Amino acid sequence: MRFEVRQASVSDLDALVPLFDGYRQFYKQSSDLGRARAFLAERFANNDSVVLLACDERGRGLGFTQLYPLFSSVRAERIYLLNDLFVTAQARRDGVAKALLTAAGEYARTLGAKSLWLQTAQDNAPAQALYESLGWKRDREFCDYGLTL
C-alpha cells in the first residue's frame, strides 16, 4: 500500500474526524462525529497539538497521531506526549503505524524535544510489540495516576 505521512491542518478535518472517532471507539467511547470535529477544530484553532496524518494516494485518511508539547521539570527539557495513534482496520499491518511513529519522532526532534512519551491500554499487546520493536521502553520507575474532575 502506498501512502504519505504529513502534518495535518484544519483543512484536513473531513479526513481526520472519522479516524479520531474510530480511535475513541477503540477506547470504548460512543461514536460522536460532532464532538470529534469540535475537539480537533479547537486543537487546531489554539495550536494545542500537532496532528500527523497518513493518507493513501487518493487522499483518504489511513491513520493519524496527535502530539502535545510538554516540558519535564526534572529533566529541564521539552518533551512531547504522543497522545493518540490510530490506523484504520484496512490499513493495519501495512507500515502505517510505524511510519506515523517515525514521523512523530522526527517532528519532535526537529523542535528540540528530548523524548516522546505515550500510554496504551494494558491489554493492547500488538501496539506494545510495535513500540518496543521501534526502541520505545516501558517505564518501570513511575506509576501513572489520574484524577477525574
mmCIF file of the C-alpha atoms, coordinates in Angstrom:
data_MODEL
# 
_entry.id   MODEL 
# 
loop_
_atom_site.group_PDB 
_atom_site.id 
_atom_site.type_symbol 
_atom_site.label_atom_id 
_atom_site.label_alt_id 
_atom_site.label_comp_id 
_atom_site.label_asym_id 
_atom_site.label_entity_id 
_atom_site.label_seq_id 
_atom_site.pdbx_PDB_ins_code 
_atom_site.Cartn_x 
_atom_site.Cartn_y 
_atom_site.Cartn_z 
_atom_site.occupancy 
_atom_site.B_iso_or_equiv 
_atom_site.pdbx_formal_charge 
_atom_site.auth_seq_id 
_atom_site.auth_comp_id 
_atom_site.auth_asym_id 
_atom_site.auth_atom_id 
_atom_site.pdbx_PDB_model_num 
ATOM 1   C CA . MET A 1 1   ? 0.000   0.000  0.000  1.00 0.00 ? 1   MET A CA 1 
ATOM 2   C CA . ARG A 1 2   ? 1.302   3.440  -0.948 1.00 0.00 ? 2   ARG A CA 1 
ATOM 3   C CA . PHE A 1 3   ? 0.740   6.299  1.466  1.00 0.00 ? 3   PHE A CA 1 
ATOM 4   C CA . GLU A 1 4   ? 2.242   9.519  2.714  1.00 0.00 ? 4   GLU A CA 1 
ATOM 5   C CA . VAL A 1 5   ? 2.534   10.996 6.189  1.00 0.00 ? 5   VAL A CA 1 
ATOM 6   C CA . ARG A 1 6   ? 2.270   14.753 6.591  1.00 0.00 ? 6   ARG A CA 1 
ATOM 7   C CA . GLN A 1 7   ? 1.353   17.354 9.148  1.00 0.00 ? 7   GLN A CA 1 
ATOM 8   C CA . ALA A 1 8   ? -2.384  17.940 9.115  1.00 0.00 ? 8   ALA A CA 1 
ATOM 9   C CA . SER A 1 9   ? -4.154  21.279 9.219  1.00 0.00 ? 9   SER A CA 1 
ATOM 10  C CA . VAL A 1 10  ? -7.703  22.387 9.898  1.00 0.00 ? 10  VAL A CA 1 
ATOM 11  C CA . SER A 1 11  ? -8.447  21.796 6.204  1.00 0.00 ? 11  SER A CA 1 
ATOM 12  C CA . ASP A 1 12  ? -7.955  18.052 6.874  1.00 0.00 ? 12  ASP A CA 1 
ATOM 13  C CA . LEU A 1 13  ? -10.844 17.802 9.323  1.00 0.00 ? 13  LEU A CA 1 
ATOM 14  C CA . ASP A 1 14  ? -13.005 15.779 6.922  1.00 0.00 ? 14  ASP A CA 1 
ATOM 15  C CA . ALA A 1 15  ? -10.298 13.105 6.719  1.00 0.00 ? 15  ALA A CA 1 
ATOM 16  C CA . LEU A 1 16  ? -9.402  13.276 10.417 1.00 0.00 ? 16  LEU A CA 1 
ATOM 17  C CA . VAL A 1 17  ? -12.830 13.235 12.058 1.00 0.00 ? 17  VAL A CA 1 
ATOM 18  C CA . PRO A 1 18  ? -13.732 9.613  11.188 1.00 0.00 ? 18  PRO A CA 1 
ATOM 19  C CA . LEU A 1 19  ? -10.243 8.483  12.221 1.00 0.00 ? 19  LEU A CA 1 
ATOM 20  C CA . PHE A 1 20  ? -10.465 10.317 15.537 1.00 0.00 ? 20  PHE A CA 1 
ATOM 21  C CA . ASP A 1 21  ? -13.962 8.943  16.117 1.00 0.00 ? 21  ASP A CA 1 
ATOM 22  C CA . GLY A 1 22  ? -12.669 5.424  15.367 1.00 0.00 ? 22  GLY A CA 1 
ATOM 23  C CA . TYR A 1 23  ? -9.827  5.962  17.847 1.00 0.00 ? 23  TYR A CA 1 
ATOM 24  C CA . ARG A 1 24  ? -12.280 6.998  20.549 1.00 0.00 ? 24  ARG A CA 1 
ATOM 25  C CA . GLN A 1 25  ? -14.482 3.970  19.802 1.00 0.00 ? 25  GLN A CA 1 
ATOM 26  C CA . PHE A 1 26  ? -11.424 1.707  20.113 1.00 0.00 ? 26  PHE A CA 1 
ATOM 27  C CA . TYR A 1 27  ? -11.168 3.002  23.681 1.00 0.00 ? 27  TYR A CA 1 
ATOM 28  C CA . LYS A 1 28  ? -14.851 2.217  24.366 1.00 0.00 ? 28  LYS A CA 1 
ATOM 29  C CA . GLN A 1 29  ? -16.319 5.681  23.766 1.00 0.00 ? 29  GLN A CA 1 
ATOM 30  C CA . SER A 1 30  ? -19.570 6.187  21.885 1.00 0.00 ? 30  SER A CA 1 
ATOM 31  C CA . SER A 1 31  ? -19.337 7.421  18.320 1.00 0.00 ? 31  SER A CA 1 
ATOM 32  C CA . ASP A 1 32  ? -19.801 11.183 18.200 1.00 0.00 ? 32  ASP A CA 1 
ATOM 33  C CA . LEU A 1 33  ? -18.618 12.799 14.969 1.00 0.00 ? 33  LEU A CA 1 
ATOM 34  C CA . GLY A 1 34  ? -19.691 16.272 16.082 1.00 0.00 ? 34  GLY A CA 1 
ATOM 35  C CA . ARG A 1 35  ? -17.690 16.019 19.270 1.00 0.00 ? 35  ARG A CA 1 
ATOM 36  C CA . ALA A 1 36  ? -14.690 14.689 17.357 1.00 0.00 ? 36  ALA A CA 1 
ATOM 37  C CA . ARG A 1 37  ? -14.847 17.583 14.884 1.00 0.00 ? 37  ARG A CA 1 
ATOM 38  C CA . ALA A 1 38  ? -15.243 20.198 17.627 1.00 0.00 ? 38  ALA A CA 1 
ATOM 39  C CA . PHE A 1 39  ? -12.373 18.771 19.665 1.00 0.00 ? 39  PHE A CA 1 
ATOM 40  C CA . LEU A 1 40  ? -9.978  18.653 16.712 1.00 0.00 ? 40  LEU A CA 1 
ATOM 41  C CA . ALA A 1 41  ? -11.036 22.081 15.425 1.00 0.00 ? 41  ALA A CA 1 
ATOM 42  C CA . GLU A 1 42  ? -10.306 23.548 18.845 1.00 0.00 ? 42  GLU A CA 1 
ATOM 43  C CA . ARG A 1 43  ? -6.845  21.933 18.931 1.00 0.00 ? 43  ARG A CA 1 
ATOM 44  C CA . PHE A 1 44  ? -6.049  23.494 15.543 1.00 0.00 ? 44  PHE A CA 1 
ATOM 45  C CA . ALA A 1 45  ? -7.512  26.892 16.476 1.00 0.00 ? 45  ALA A CA 1 
ATOM 46  C CA . ASN A 1 46  ? -5.480  27.064 19.689 1.00 0.00 ? 46  ASN A CA 1 
ATOM 47  C CA . ASN A 1 47  ? -2.317  25.416 18.306 1.00 0.00 ? 47  ASN A CA 1 
ATOM 48  C CA . ASP A 1 48  ? -2.548  22.984 21.206 1.00 0.00 ? 48  ASP A CA 1 
ATOM 49  C CA . SER A 1 49  ? -1.264  19.946 19.341 1.00 0.00 ? 49  SER A CA 1 
ATOM 50  C CA . VAL A 1 50  ? 0.287   18.659 16.164 1.00 0.00 ? 50  VAL A CA 1 
ATOM 51  C CA . VAL A 1 51  ? -1.533  16.041 14.133 1.00 0.00 ? 51  VAL A CA 1 
ATOM 52  C CA . LEU A 1 52  ? 0.307   13.855 11.644 1.00 0.00 ? 52  LEU A CA 1 
ATOM 53  C CA . LEU A 1 53  ? -1.938  12.246 9.055  1.00 0.00 ? 53  LEU A CA 1 
ATOM 54  C CA . ALA A 1 54  ? -1.300  9.213  6.862  1.00 0.00 ? 54  ALA A CA 1 
ATOM 55  C CA . CYS A 1 55  ? -3.207  9.300  3.553  1.00 0.00 ? 55  CYS A CA 1 
ATOM 56  C CA . ASP A 1 56  ? -3.362  6.977  0.586  1.00 0.00 ? 56  ASP A CA 1 
ATOM 57  C CA . GLU A 1 57  ? -2.742  8.158  -2.992 1.00 0.00 ? 57  GLU A CA 1 
ATOM 58  C CA . ARG A 1 58  ? -6.376  9.326  -3.230 1.00 0.00 ? 58  ARG A CA 1 
ATOM 59  C CA . GLY A 1 59  ? -6.071  11.457 -0.079 1.00 0.00 ? 59  GLY A CA 1 
ATOM 60  C CA . ARG A 1 60  ? -8.135  9.134  2.104  1.00 0.00 ? 60  ARG A CA 1 
ATOM 61  C CA . GLY A 1 61  ? -7.120  9.061  5.758  1.00 0.00 ? 61  GLY A CA 1 
ATOM 62  C CA . LEU A 1 62  ? -5.488  5.817  6.861  1.00 0.00 ? 62  LEU A CA 1 
ATOM 63  C CA . GLY A 1 63  ? -4.311  6.839  10.307 1.00 0.00 ? 63  GLY A CA 1 
ATOM 64  C CA . PHE A 1 64  ? -3.117  9.674  12.496 1.00 0.00 ? 64  PHE A CA 1 
ATOM 65  C CA . THR A 1 65  ? -1.141  10.524 15.569 1.00 0.00 ? 65  THR A CA 1 
ATOM 66  C CA . GLN A 1 66  ? -1.546  13.574 17.781 1.00 0.00 ? 66  GLN A CA 1 
ATOM 67  C CA . LEU A 1 67  ? 1.316   15.127 19.734 1.00 0.00 ? 67  LEU A CA 1 
ATOM 68  C CA . TYR A 1 68  ? 1.039   17.511 22.662 1.00 0.00 ? 68  TYR A CA 1 
ATOM 69  C CA . PRO A 1 69  ? 4.020   19.635 23.719 1.00 0.00 ? 69  PRO A CA 1 
ATOM 70  C CA . LEU A 1 70  ? 5.096   19.280 27.345 1.00 0.00 ? 70  LEU A CA 1 
ATOM 71  C CA . PHE A 1 71  ? 8.104   20.051 29.469 1.00 0.00 ? 71  PHE A CA 1 
ATOM 72  C CA . SER A 1 72  ? 9.874   17.913 32.031 1.00 0.00 ? 72  SER A CA 1 
ATOM 73  C CA . SER A 1 73  ? 10.783  19.992 35.058 1.00 0.00 ? 73  SER A CA 1 
ATOM 74  C CA . VAL A 1 74  ? 13.011  17.257 36.479 1.00 0.00 ? 74  VAL A CA 1 
ATOM 75  C CA . ARG A 1 75  ? 14.983  16.917 33.251 1.00 0.00 ? 75  ARG A CA 1 
ATOM 76  C CA . ALA A 1 76  ? 14.545  20.621 32.364 1.00 0.00 ? 76  ALA A CA 1 
ATOM 77  C CA . GLU A 1 77  ? 13.737  19.782 28.759 1.00 0.00 ? 77  GLU A CA 1 
ATOM 78  C CA . ARG A 1 78  ? 10.987  19.771 26.144 1.00 0.00 ? 78  ARG A CA 1 
ATOM 79  C CA . ILE A 1 79  ? 9.145   16.506 25.585 1.00 0.00 ? 79  ILE A CA 1 
ATOM 80  C CA . TYR A 1 80  ? 6.082   15.506 23.576 1.00 0.00 ? 80  TYR A CA 1 
ATOM 81  C CA . LEU A 1 81  ? 3.173   13.340 24.608 1.00 0.00 ? 81  LEU A CA 1 
ATOM 82  C CA . LEU A 1 82  ? 2.130   11.078 21.763 1.00 0.00 ? 82  LEU A CA 1 
ATOM 83  C CA . ASN A 1 83  ? -1.431  11.003 22.993 1.00 0.00 ? 83  ASN A CA 1 
ATOM 84  C CA . ASP A 1 84  ? -3.255  9.366  20.095 1.00 0.00 ? 84  ASP A CA 1 
ATOM 85  C CA . LEU A 1 85  ? -2.294  6.811  17.478 1.00 0.00 ? 85  LEU A CA 1 
ATOM 86  C CA . PHE A 1 86  ? -4.862  5.149  15.262 1.00 0.00 ? 86  PHE A CA 1 
ATOM 87  C CA . VAL A 1 87  ? -4.805  3.237  11.972 1.00 0.00 ? 87  VAL A CA 1 
ATOM 88  C CA . THR A 1 88  ? -7.909  2.010  10.163 1.00 0.00 ? 88  THR A CA 1 
ATOM 89  C CA . ALA A 1 89  ? -8.501  -1.729 10.243 1.00 0.00 ? 89  ALA A CA 1 
ATOM 90  C CA . GLN A 1 90  ? -7.951  -1.904 6.459  1.00 0.00 ? 90  GLN A CA 1 
ATOM 91  C CA . ALA A 1 91  ? -4.510  -0.258 6.711  1.00 0.00 ? 91  ALA A CA 1 
ATOM 92  C CA . ARG A 1 92  ? -3.141  -2.205 9.674  1.00 0.00 ? 92  ARG A CA 1 
ATOM 93  C CA . ARG A 1 93  ? -0.033  -4.283 9.084  1.00 0.00 ? 93  ARG A CA 1 
ATOM 94  C CA . ASP A 1 94  ? 0.923   -2.081 6.094  1.00 0.00 ? 94  ASP A CA 1 
ATOM 95  C CA . GLY A 1 95  ? 3.509   0.017  7.956  1.00 0.00 ? 95  GLY A CA 1 
ATOM 96  C CA . VAL A 1 96  ? 1.232   2.995  8.598  1.00 0.00 ? 96  VAL A CA 1 
ATOM 97  C CA . ALA A 1 97  ? 1.618   2.988  12.391 1.00 0.00 ? 97  ALA A CA 1 
ATOM 98  C CA . LYS A 1 98  ? 5.382   2.563  12.093 1.00 0.00 ? 98  LYS A CA 1 
ATOM 99  C CA . ALA A 1 99  ? 5.557   5.476  9.631  1.00 0.00 ? 99  ALA A CA 1 
ATOM 100 C CA . LEU A 1 100 ? 3.443   7.677  11.925 1.00 0.00 ? 100 LEU A CA 1 
ATOM 101 C CA . LEU A 1 101 ? 5.635   6.867  14.938 1.00 0.00 ? 101 LEU A CA 1 
ATOM 102 C CA . THR A 1 102 ? 8.787   7.552  12.940 1.00 0.00 ? 102 THR A CA 1 
ATOM 103 C CA . ALA A 1 103 ? 7.410   10.859 11.652 1.00 0.00 ? 103 ALA A CA 1 
ATOM 104 C CA . ALA A 1 104 ? 6.413   11.838 15.201 1.00 0.00 ? 104 ALA A CA 1 
ATOM 105 C CA . GLY A 1 105 ? 9.950   11.214 16.417 1.00 0.00 ? 105 GLY A CA 1 
ATOM 106 C CA . GLU A 1 106 ? 11.421  13.234 13.562 1.00 0.00 ? 106 GLU A CA 1 
ATOM 107 C CA . TYR A 1 107 ? 8.987   16.097 14.141 1.00 0.00 ? 107 TYR A CA 1 
ATOM 108 C CA . ALA A 1 108 ? 9.686   16.281 17.886 1.00 0.00 ? 108 ALA A CA 1 
ATOM 109 C CA . ARG A 1 109 ? 13.439  16.026 17.334 1.00 0.00 ? 109 ARG A CA 1 
ATOM 110 C CA . THR A 1 110 ? 13.427  18.972 14.900 1.00 0.00 ? 110 THR A CA 1 
ATOM 111 C CA . LEU A 1 111 ? 11.770  21.103 17.603 1.00 0.00 ? 111 LEU A CA 1 
ATOM 112 C CA . GLY A 1 112 ? 14.416  20.219 20.166 1.00 0.00 ? 112 GLY A CA 1 
ATOM 113 C CA . ALA A 1 113 ? 12.451  17.645 22.145 1.00 0.00 ? 113 ALA A CA 1 
ATOM 114 C CA . LYS A 1 114 ? 14.496  15.117 24.064 1.00 0.00 ? 114 LYS A CA 1 
ATOM 115 C CA . SER A 1 115 ? 11.859  12.408 24.253 1.00 0.00 ? 115 SER A CA 1 
ATOM 116 C CA . LEU A 1 116 ? 8.388   11.212 23.339 1.00 0.00 ? 116 LEU A CA 1 
ATOM 117 C CA . TRP A 1 117 ? 6.024   9.588  25.817 1.00 0.00 ? 117 TRP A CA 1 
ATOM 118 C CA . LEU A 1 118 ? 2.853   7.588  25.314 1.00 0.00 ? 118 LEU A CA 1 
ATOM 119 C CA . GLN A 1 119 ? 0.363   5.430  27.145 1.00 0.00 ? 119 GLN A CA 1 
ATOM 120 C CA . THR A 1 120 ? -1.573  2.485  25.852 1.00 0.00 ? 120 THR A CA 1 
ATOM 121 C CA . ALA A 1 121 ? -4.050  0.045  27.292 1.00 0.00 ? 121 ALA A CA 1 
ATOM 122 C CA . GLN A 1 122 ? -2.560  -2.753 29.384 1.00 0.00 ? 122 GLN A CA 1 
ATOM 123 C CA . ASP A 1 123 ? -4.128  -5.327 27.058 1.00 0.00 ? 123 ASP A CA 1 
ATOM 124 C CA . ASN A 1 124 ? -3.038  -3.690 23.773 1.00 0.00 ? 124 ASN A CA 1 
ATOM 125 C CA . ALA A 1 125 ? -0.284  -6.232 23.097 1.00 0.00 ? 125 ALA A CA 1 
ATOM 126 C CA . PRO A 1 126 ? 0.025   -5.528 19.330 1.00 0.00 ? 126 PRO A CA 1 
ATOM 127 C CA . ALA A 1 127 ? 0.708   -1.835 19.982 1.00 0.00 ? 127 ALA A CA 1 
ATOM 128 C CA . GLN A 1 128 ? 3.152   -2.628 22.771 1.00 0.00 ? 128 GLN A CA 1 
ATOM 129 C CA . ALA A 1 129 ? 5.061   -5.003 20.497 1.00 0.00 ? 129 ALA A CA 1 
ATOM 130 C CA . LEU A 1 130 ? 5.283   -2.324 17.805 1.00 0.00 ? 130 LEU A CA 1 
ATOM 131 C CA . TYR A 1 131 ? 6.512   0.332  20.246 1.00 0.00 ? 131 TYR A CA 1 
ATOM 132 C CA . GLU A 1 132 ? 9.165   -1.968 21.659 1.00 0.00 ? 132 GLU A CA 1 
ATOM 133 C CA . SER A 1 133 ? 10.304  -3.011 18.166 1.00 0.00 ? 133 SER A CA 1 
ATOM 134 C CA . LEU A 1 134 ? 10.950  0.684  17.438 1.00 0.00 ? 134 LEU A CA 1 
ATOM 135 C CA . GLY A 1 135 ? 13.019  1.224  20.585 1.00 0.00 ? 135 GLY A CA 1 
ATOM 136 C CA . TRP A 1 136 ? 10.363  2.561  22.956 1.00 0.00 ? 136 TRP A CA 1 
ATOM 137 C CA . LYS A 1 137 ? 10.953  1.476  26.574 1.00 0.00 ? 137 LYS A CA 1 
ATOM 138 C CA . ARG A 1 138 ? 8.277   0.729  29.134 1.00 0.00 ? 138 ARG A CA 1 
ATOM 139 C CA . ASP A 1 139 ? 8.620   2.992  32.175 1.00 0.00 ? 139 ASP A CA 1 
ATOM 140 C CA . ARG A 1 140 ? 9.429   0.841  35.192 1.00 0.00 ? 140 ARG A CA 1 
ATOM 141 C CA . GLU A 1 141 ? 10.207  3.758  37.502 1.00 0.00 ? 141 GLU A CA 1 
ATOM 142 C CA . PHE A 1 142 ? 6.960   5.753  37.705 1.00 0.00 ? 142 PHE A CA 1 
ATOM 143 C CA . CYS A 1 143 ? 3.259   4.909  38.075 1.00 0.00 ? 143 CYS A CA 1 
ATOM 144 C CA . ASP A 1 144 ? 0.620   6.886  36.228 1.00 0.00 ? 144 ASP A CA 1 
ATOM 145 C CA . TYR A 1 145 ? -2.301  8.284  38.182 1.00 0.00 ? 145 TYR A CA 1 
ATOM 146 C CA . GLY A 1 146 ? -5.306  10.317 37.108 1.00 0.00 ? 146 GLY A CA 1 
ATOM 147 C CA . LEU A 1 147 ? -7.883  12.438 38.875 1.00 0.00 ? 147 LEU A CA 1 
ATOM 148 C CA . THR A 1 148 ? -11.290 12.773 37.277 1.00 0.00 ? 148 THR A CA 1 
ATOM 149 C CA . LEU A 1 149 ? -12.624 16.304 37.755 1.00 0.00 ? 149 LEU A CA 1 
# 
